[in-house]
Structures are given as structure tokens and as C-alpha cells.
Amino acid sequence: LGPAAASASRTAVLLATAVPFVVAAVFLFYRFLPNRRVRSAEVLPAAFLAGVTAELVRSAYAAVLPCLALPRSHRPYYVSVSFALLAYVEAFVLLGGAFLASARDRRRAAAGGG
């Protein structure tokens, strides 16, 4: 294997191991964080979608990060600023997944089912 193939296989292995862990973590948040009883079947699709999307966002962010020129504009704080930007974007992904996970409750409330 050449260096490019080795790098591609390493990236594939990292993503193949990271995605299930991220999906599991998001699932646990969506399952146990609400202040009510939530069935696993209600939140698993949203957790899967949010976890995969979070990994895609993280990969896209890593690709775009060199173009942002944060070391030039934020000097000694560029690492903190880059982490805060990633956390900001990832928070929207997680909130979007939580919104999807609560869709059934919102439909029930709109129908007058309480």
C-alpha cells in the first residue's frame, strides 16, 4: 500500500469506530436527558441522524479549518477559538436532532392529545 492508501484506510477505520460511539453518545443524551419517560424507538432514528451528521460536520470543519486563517487573526487563542467554533456548529446539529426526536410529542400536542 502506498502512503495515500494507508492514509485513506486509516481515515476509514477512524470514522468506522467514531461514528458508532458518537451515535451511542447522542442516543444516551436524547434517551435519558429529557425530564420525562422516552422510549428508545422514539429517539434512535434522530440520534443516528444527528450522530452521523455530527461526524460529517466535524470532517468538513477539519477540511475547512486551514482556510480560516485563525492563527493569523486570533494569535495565541486560535486553538480555543477553533474549538469554540466547532462546538457552536455541533450544538446546532445536536439541537436539530433533539427537535426531530421530539416530533412525535409536538404532533400529539398539536392534535390536542396532550
Backbone as CSV, one residue per row, in Angstrom:
resi,resn,N_x,N_y,N_z,CA_x,CA_y,CA_z,C_x,C_y,C_z
1,LEU,0.837,-1.201,0.000,0.000,0.000,0.000,0.870,1.248,0.000
2,GLY,0.431,2.208,-0.768,1.141,3.472,-0.805,0.705,4.369,0.343
3,PRO,1.363,5.493,0.486,1.012,6.407,1.586,-0.418,6.928,1.495
4,ALA,-0.908,7.165,0.284,-2.276,7.677,0.138,-3.291,6.614,0.538
5,ALA,-3.050,5.381,0.146,-3.963,4.291,0.509,-3.935,4.029,1.999
6,ALA,-2.757,4.113,2.592,-2.648,3.913,4.041,-3.385,5.015,4.792
7,SER,-3.270,6.244,4.310,-3.975,7.356,4.946,-5.481,7.209,4.790
8,ALA,-5.918,6.800,3.611,-7.356,6.619,3.377,-7.907,5.488,4.236
9,SER,-7.157,4.397,4.354,-7.636,3.283,5.183,-7.654,3.666,6.656
10,ARG,-6.674,4.443,7.105,-6.651,4.905,8.495,-7.848,5.815,8.775
11,THR,-8.160,6.690,7.836,-9.315,7.571,7.990,-10.611,6.770,8.025
12,ALA,-10.712,5.770,7.167,-11.915,4.931,7.135,-12.093,4.174,8.451
13,VAL,-11.003,3.659,8.990,-11.085,2.927,10.265,-11.477,3.876,11.393
14,LEU,-10.903,5.067,11.402,-11.253,6.036,12.447,-12.724,6.426,12.378
15,LEU,-13.222,6.671,11.169,-14.634,7.015,11.031,-15.533,5.839,11.384
16,ALA,-15.121,4.635,11.011,-15.932,3.453,11.309,-16.021,3.187,12.806
17,THR,-15.027,3.607,13.552,-15.098,3.430,15.009,-15.704,4.649,15.700
18,ALA,-15.502,5.836,15.141,-16.007,7.047,15.796,-17.513,7.197,15.652
19,VAL,-18.043,6.878,14.482,-19.474,7.089,14.236,-20.348,6.299,15.206
20,PRO,-20.102,5.003,15.448,-20.948,4.303,16.422,-20.870,4.896,17.825
21,PHE,-19.692,5.342,18.231,-19.567,5.952,19.562,-20.325,7.277,19.640
22,VAL,-20.240,8.083,18.600,-20.962,9.361,18.596,-22.466,9.119,18.577
23,VAL,-22.907,8.178,17.761,-24.339,7.857,17.711,-24.812,7.356,19.070
24,ALA,-24.014,6.503,19.726,-24.389,5.997,21.049,-24.449,7.122,22.079
25,ALA,-23.491,8.041,22.041,-23.496,9.156,22.991,-24.702,10.062,22.774
26,VAL,-25.007,10.369,21.523,-26.161,11.213,21.224,-27.443,10.496,21.637
27,PHE,-27.514,9.201,21.370,-28.680,8.418,21.775,-28.879,8.482,23.295
28,LEU,-27.807,8.336,24.045,-27.928,8.396,25.512,-28.399,9.771,25.974
29,PHE,-27.902,10.831,25.324,-28.385,12.173,25.653,-29.881,12.297,25.383
30,TYR,-30.306,11.892,24.209,-31.709,12.029,23.829,-32.604,11.097,24.636
31,ARG,-32.073,9.986,25.088,-32.888,8.998,25.801,-33.057,9.361,27.272
32,PHE,-31.978,9.790,27.926,-32.028,9.964,29.375,-32.040,11.412,29.845
33,LEU,-31.782,12.371,28.987,-31.752,13.763,29.415,-33.124,14.412,29.562
34,PRO,-34.114,14.064,28.741,-35.423,14.710,28.915,-36.028,14.421,30.292
35,ASN,-36.846,15.340,30.729,-37.458,15.230,32.047,-38.779,14.464,31.965
36,ARG,-38.786,13.396,31.204,-39.950,12.535,31.080,-39.470,11.186,30.564
37,ARG,-40.370,10.228,30.546,-40.032,8.901,30.057,-40.026,8.922,28.529
38,VAL,-38.925,8.457,27.946,-38.776,8.445,26.498,-38.456,7.018,26.061
39,ARG,-39.179,6.553,25.067,-38.896,5.218,24.522,-37.692,5.289,23.597
40,SER,-36.911,4.245,23.600,-35.713,4.206,22.761,-36.056,4.309,21.285
41,ALA,-37.156,3.676,20.885,-37.544,3.699,19.475,-37.893,5.106,18.998
42,GLU,-38.288,5.987,19.920,-38.626,7.354,19.539,-37.387,8.175,19.200
43,VAL,-36.294,7.919,19.871,-35.119,8.771,19.713,-33.999,8.150,18.896
44,LEU,-34.040,6.850,18.657,-32.942,6.206,17.938,-32.753,6.746,16.520
45,PRO,-33.813,6.933,15.721,-33.571,7.483,14.373,-32.963,8.887,14.405
46,ALA,-33.444,9.727,15.289,-32.896,11.085,15.389,-31.460,11.051,15.897
47,ALA,-31.165,10.159,16.833,-29.800,10.042,17.351,-28.855,9.557,16.258
48,PHE,-29.304,8.610,15.454,-28.475,8.121,14.357,-28.193,9.238,13.364
49,LEU,-29.235,9.961,12.970,-29.066,11.051,12.016,-28.166,12.153,12.575
50,ALA,-28.382,12.515,13.834,-27.564,13.569,14.446,-26.114,13.120,14.613
51,GLY,-25.900,11.867,14.983,-24.538,11.373,15.158,-23.764,11.330,13.859
52,VAL,-24.396,10.841,12.805,-23.731,10.794,11.502,-23.490,12.205,10.978
53,THR,-24.481,13.073,11.146,-24.318,14.459,10.706,-23.212,15.161,11.493
54,ALA,-23.124,14.889,12.788,-22.062,15.491,13.607,-20.685,15.059,13.110
55,GLU,-20.532,13.809,12.737,-19.253,13.351,12.204,-18.957,13.991,10.859
56,LEU,-19.970,14.127,10.023,-19.758,14.791,8.733,-19.370,16.255,8.924
57,VAL,-20.031,16.924,9.869,-19.700,18.324,10.161,-18.281,18.429,10.690
58,ARG,-17.889,17.510,11.546,-16.537,17.529,12.110,-15.495,17.316,11.010
59,SER,-15.776,16.404,10.084,-14.835,16.172,8.974,-14.764,17.393,8.054
60,ALA,-15.898,17.982,7.750,-15.915,19.182,6.912,-15.198,20.330,7.610
61,TYR,-15.391,20.456,8.910,-14.726,21.520,9.674,-13.209,21.331,9.644
62,ALA,-12.766,20.087,9.776,-11.322,19.823,9.729,-10.748,20.166,8.362
63,ALA,-11.528,19.975,7.310,-11.057,20.309,5.971,-11.025,21.821,5.737
64,VAL,-11.975,22.541,6.333,-12.082,23.986,6.116,-11.190,24.782,7.077
65,LEU,-10.824,24.205,8.187,-10.091,24.920,9.238,-8.815,25.614,8.742
66,PRO,-7.994,24.982,7.900,-6.795,25.709,7.434,-7.121,26.965,6.631
67,CYS,-8.268,26.992,5.979,-8.643,28.161,5.173,-9.121,29.337,6.026
68,LEU,-9.433,29.097,7.276,-9.955,30.163,8.134,-8.881,31.118,8.629
69,ALA,-7.635,30.721,8.576,-6.508,31.559,8.999,-6.670,32.062,10.423
70,LEU,-7.113,31.195,11.304,-7.297,31.590,12.704,-5.993,31.950,13.413
71,PRO,-4.869,31.281,13.148,-3.633,31.699,13.839,-3.236,33.136,13.521
72,ARG,-3.539,33.577,12.309,-3.184,34.947,11.925,-4.097,35.971,12.589
73,SER,-5.388,35.631,12.710,-6.327,36.627,13.227,-6.495,36.579,14.744
74,HIS,-6.290,35.416,15.352,-6.512,35.296,16.797,-5.249,34.966,17.582
75,ARG,-4.147,35.036,16.948,-2.817,34.821,17.519,-2.766,33.711,18.568
76,PRO,-2.551,33.998,19.853,-2.333,32.894,20.798,-3.610,32.113,21.147
77,TYR,-4.761,32.617,20.755,-6.023,31.989,21.155,-6.682,31.197,20.033
78,TYR,-5.965,30.950,18.950,-6.610,30.325,17.800,-7.105,28.911,18.100
79,VAL,-6.435,28.187,18.986,-6.898,26.837,19.320,-8.231,26.914,20.065
80,SER,-8.323,27.823,21.029,-9.569,27.989,21.773,-10.697,28.478,20.870
81,VAL,-10.386,29.395,19.982,-11.399,29.922,19.070,-11.864,28.833,18.108
82,SER,-10.950,28.025,17.609,-11.343,26.962,16.682,-12.215,25.922,17.385
83,PHE,-11.887,25.605,18.640,-12.721,24.668,19.389,-14.097,25.268,19.664
84,ALA,-14.156,26.551,20.009,-15.451,27.192,20.262,-16.308,27.226,18.995
85,LEU,-15.698,27.465,17.848,-16.448,27.447,16.598,-17.007,26.059,16.299
86,LEU,-16.201,25.035,16.517,-16.669,23.674,16.289,-17.796,23.325,17.254
87,ALA,-17.649,23.697,18.514,-18.700,23.418,19.499,-19.992,24.149,19.142
88,TYR,-19.883,25.353,18.631,-21.048,26.135,18.222,-21.814,25.436,17.099
89,VAL,-21.083,24.993,16.084,-21.714,24.331,14.942,-22.286,22.977,15.362
90,GLU,-21.537,22.219,16.151,-22.012,20.905,16.600,-23.243,21.039,17.493
91,ALA,-23.342,22.107,18.247,-24.518,22.311,19.103,-25.778,22.444,18.253
92,PHE,-25.663,23.101,17.111,-26.821,23.205,16.227,-27.224,21.845,15.670
93,VAL,-26.258,21.004,15.382,-26.566,19.654,14.898,-27.304,18.871,15.986
94,LEU,-26.814,18.943,17.217,-27.451,18.214,18.313,-28.835,18.770,18.629
95,LEU,-28.990,20.071,18.564,-30.309,20.658,18.794,-31.288,20.289,17.683
96,GLY,-30.802,20.229,16.461,-31.651,19.789,15.360,-32.103,18.351,15.540
97,GLY,-31.211,17.493,16.000,-31.583,16.110,16.277,-32.578,16.007,17.416
98,ALA,-32.414,16.828,18.444,-33.373,16.827,19.551,-34.742,17.304,19.072
99,PHE,-34.749,18.265,18.171,-36.006,18.739,17.596,-36.697,17.608,16.837
100,LEU,-35.934,16.845,16.071,-36.505,15.699,15.360,-36.992,14.623,16.334
101,ALA,-36.247,14.408,17.407,-36.626,13.384,18.379,-37.932,13.742,19.078
102,SER,-38.227,15.012,19.194,-39.443,15.433,19.891,-40.620,15.629,18.945
103,ALA,-40.480,15.249,17.695,-41.528,15.490,16.696,-42.836,14.805,17.068
104,ARG,-42.763,13.603,17.592,-43.986,12.881,17.945,-44.772,13.616,19.042
105,ASP,-44.072,14.110,20.038,-44.738,14.862,21.109,-45.370,16.142,20.586
106,ARG,-44.673,16.817,19.670,-45.231,18.043,19.112,-46.467,17.756,18.269
107,ARG,-46.460,16.669,17.513,-47.649,16.308,16.730,-48.820,15.952,17.641
108,ARG,-48.525,15.236,18.720,-49.583,14.855,19.661,-50.173,16.084,20.348
109,ALA,-49.306,17.035,20.721,-49.789,18.250,21.361,-50.603,19.100,20.388
110,ALA,-50.201,19.128,19.128,-50.943,19.907,18.130,-52.313,19.298,17.853
111,ALA,-52.410,17.983,17.976,-53.686,17.309,17.742,-54.594,17.373,18.953
112,GLY,-54.093,17.917,20.044,-54.904,18.042,21.261,-54.839,16.821,22.153
113,GLY,-53.878,15.944,21.891,-53.746,14.731,22.698,-52.945,14.926,23.958
114,GLY,-52.502,16.129,24.235,-51.852,16.445,25.481,-50.447,16.153,25.517
